């Protein structure tokens, strides 16, 4: 537990280091930056390893993170900076497993990374249906029990075999890039939007597992040009 190194005055050096990290992070990237993504005017901070942050009192821990940022970082109007915390939940896991983690911590929202990254060979036969039901359950459970929002995640493909040597990752089903499947998954995401309508495209620079949607040369290998960027533009157009 992160607080277990507390001294006789109840001060935890590890907690203090964590608080200082968030203050440093937000002051460096989240102020005077019109390009930084915000939700209701609050810069979004993604806690990727939230499922590894063990605390005896998660609500106090996350509340103190917010408090320290407010005290030490000011927005453009000179007010204490409010942050929007998005926590990563391990894919295909039941939300109740994280009661003592970020859910009790009252983060603003949770998301799960690439749902294709898994070893169950039944799920690929009906990925859109299985992922839709998983998202629906998580979205409803987390909001009803914790007031924590849900952000659906989609990916264009997944091939763990590229990243291995020989048969190292033989048990990971491969999902090749498929325009029809990706559009279906975009619709699954839209059907499971949270209170704040956001979707994460889990792909950035993941060439090592073929998740990328960045443009490629259509005349070279399996190049697809701008296809998947255009699909994202078409499927998530703001009207």
N, C-alpha and C positions, 0 to 999 in steps of 0.2 A: 504494500500500500504506500502511495506516495507520501503520506503524512507521517509515516512511522519513524522518520528520523528526527522528529521534533525534539527540541531541547527542553530544559526544565521550565521555560517560559511559554512552551507550546508553539515555538516558531520552527517551521520545517524549512531547511535549506533547499530541499528539492522543490517544494511548493514555490518558494521565493524565486528560484531559478525559472520555473515555469511562468510565473506572473511576469517576470522581467522579459522573458522571451516574447510574450504577447504584446507587451508595451513596445518593445523594440520593433517587432514586426509591423504593428499598426502604424507607428510613427514613421517608419521608413516607406511603406507602400500605400497607406490608406488616406493620407492627408494631401490636400492640394493636388489631387490626381483625378482629373475628369474621366479618365479612361478606366479607372478601377470599377469593377462590378459592384453595384449596391442593390439592396432590397429595402424598399421604403426609406431610402436615403442612408441606410446603414451598410458600410462595406462588409462584404461576405468574407469570412475566414473559414477555410475548410480544414477540419481536424481529421487528417487521413487515418491516423492510428488511434482513433477514439476508443476502439475496442481493446486497446492495450493500456489505457489509462486507468489503473486500479486506484480507487480512492475509498476511504471509509465513509466520506460524506461528499458525494459527487455534487450535490446541489450547492453546498458551500464552496466547493472548489471552483465550479464554473461561475458562480455569482461573484467570487473574488476576482476571477479573471476579468470579468466585465467591469467591476468596480475599479480595479487598478488601471485599466485602460482609460476609463472616464476621468480618473484623477490626474493622469499623466499625459494624455493625448487630447488635443483640442481640435474640433472641426473648423471649417472655414469661418464660422460665426463666433468662435471663441468658446463654444460650449464643449463639455466633456464628450468625447467620441463614443457613440453607441455602436456596437458591432453585431453583426448577424452571424451566428455560429452554425455551420453546417457540419455534422459529424458523419463519418463513413461507418455504415453498418456492414458487417461481413455478409457477403451474398448468401442467399438461400437459408438464412437463419431466422428463427422465430423471434419476434421483437421482445418477448418477455425475458429472453436470455440476457438482455442488456438493461434490465431494471436498475441494477446498481451501478451502471456506467453513465452514459450520456443521456439516457432517458430520465433518470432521477436527477441528472445534472441540468435538466431543463434547457438543453440546447434549442435553437430555433427550429431546426429541421434535420432530417437524416436522409442519406441516400445509400444505395448499394452499388458497388462497382460492377464491372462487366459480368452479367449473369451467365454468359457463355463459358466463363472460366470455372469449370466444374467437371466432375468425373462420373456423373450419373448418365448412363447411356439411354435411358428411357426419355429423359427430358427433351433431347433434340428432336424427337419425333413430333413434338407439339410445343415447341418453345413459346410461340406467342400466347397460347392458352395457359401454359404453366406459369409463365412470368406474369401474365395479367392477374392471375389469381393470387400469386405471391405478393405482388404490388398492392392489390386491393386489400388484402388482409392486413399488411403492414401499415398502409395508409390509415385505415379505419381504426386499428388498434392503438397506434401511437397517438393519434389525435384524441380519441375518446378517453384514454387512460392518463395521458401526460400533457396534452395540449401541444405536442410536438408535431410539426408539419412533416410532410414527406415529399421528396423530390425523385421522380422516376428517372432511371438511367437506361440508355440504349447504346448499342455498339453495332458497327457495320459487320463485324466478323471476329473470328478468333482462331488462331492456329498455334497452340503451344509447342507443336512439334518443331517449328522453325527455331525455337529458342533452346532446343535440347540437342543431344548427341545420340544418334541412333534411336533406340527404343526408350529413352529416358522418360518421355512423357506419353507413352503409348495409350494410357488410360484416359487422356483428355480428348473428348470428341471435337473434331474440327468443324468449324462453321465457316465455309467459304463465303466470299462476298457475293451477295445475291440481292439484286435491286428489289424484287418483290418481297423478300423476307424483311429487308431493312424498312421498307415502307409499312409493312404490317407492324413491326416493332415500334415505329414512330407513332402509329395509331394506338398501340398498347400504352405508350407513355402518355399520350393525350387523354386517354380514358382514365388515367390514374393521377391526374394533376392534383397537387395539394392546394392549400388555401392561397398560396402564392404560386401562380402558374409558371413553373420553371421545369426544364428538362436538361439533364446532363448528357452530352454525347461523349461516351468514354472511348476516346480514340487517340488523343493528342500524342503524336510522336511514338506510338507503340508499334513501330515497324517490326520489332523483333517477334511479335505475335500476330502480325497482320491486322491490327486494329485501326490503322491510320485511314483518314479520309482526305488527307492533303492531296493536291493534284499530282497525277502521274502521267507519264508519256503513254498515250493510248496505242502507240505503234511499237512499244517495247514490252516484251513479256506479257504479264497480266495487267498491264496498265489500263486504267479506267478513266483517265482524263479528269474532268471536273464533276463526274457523275454524282458522287456521294455528297459533295458540297452542295450541289444543286438540289439533291433530294432533301437535304436538311432545310435549305431555303424554301422549297416548295411546301414541305410538310408543316413547317413551323412559322409560316408567314403570319405576321401580325396584321389583322384587318382593322 
